[in-house]
Amino acid sequence: MDTLKQRLFTNWHLMRVIRLGLGIWVLVMAIQSKDWAMGIFSAFFIYTALAGVGCCCPQGCYVPDAKAEHTAKTCDAVYEEIE
């Protein structure tokens, strides 16, 4: 339970606030137009904002540094010529 509380109240950044605002706005529009598909779409945005998950989070689309590639062990490939 402590981790849920920690996720809800920490690491808020601009993109997370925008997703929450967009989700609430789309939810209100879905209720007004009685469109359940738009409601599901808004639920996705609200969930990603409150849970702090998704590709829009910091390090959501994490790309390792070039320095890490030099430290990793690599195997030499053996190629055989086919005639």
N, C-alpha and C positions, 0 to 999 in steps of 0.2 A: 504494500500500500504506500510505503514511503517513496518508492520509485515513481509511482503515478503522480503523486503530489509534487515531486521534484521535477518531473517532465512538464507538468502544467505551469509551474511558476518560475522556471529558469530558462535561459538561452533564448529569450525573445529577441528577434531581430526584425528588420524592416520587411523582409519577404514573408515571414511568418505572420506578421500583423496584416499584411496585404491579403494573404490567403484567407485569414479569418474574416476580414471585412468582405471579401469577394464571396465567400461561402455564405455569410449571413445575408448579403444582398441578394444572391441568387435564390436562397431559401425563401425569402420574403416574396420574390417574384414568382417562385413556384407555387407558393400558397395562394397568391392572388389569382394566378392563371389556372390553378388546379391541375398542374402538370407534374405527374409523379416522376417522370424521367429527369426533369430539371431538379427535382428534389433529391434524387439519388446523386446527381452531379454535384449539388451543393453539399451533400453529406460528405462526399469525398474531400472537398476543400476544407470543410470544418474539421474533419478527422485529422487530416495531415497537419493542420495548424495547431490543434490542441495536443496531439500526440508528439509533434515535433519530428515527424517521419517524412520520407519522400525524397525525391531527387533535389528538391529546392532547398533542402536543409544544408547547413555548412557541412562539407565533406560528403554530401550525398552522392555526388559524381566525382569521387576522389580519384585523382590521378597521382601515382607515386612520383617522387622526385627523381631526377636523373641520377643523383648520388646513390640512391638505393639500388639502381641497376648495376652499378660497378661492384657493389659488395656481394651481390647474389652470385651463387655458383652457377656456372654455365657448363653445358656438355657440348663437346665438339661433335658435329654431325658428320657421318661418313656417307659419302655419295658414291654411287657406282654408275659408271657410264653404260647406257644401254644402246646397243647398235642395231 
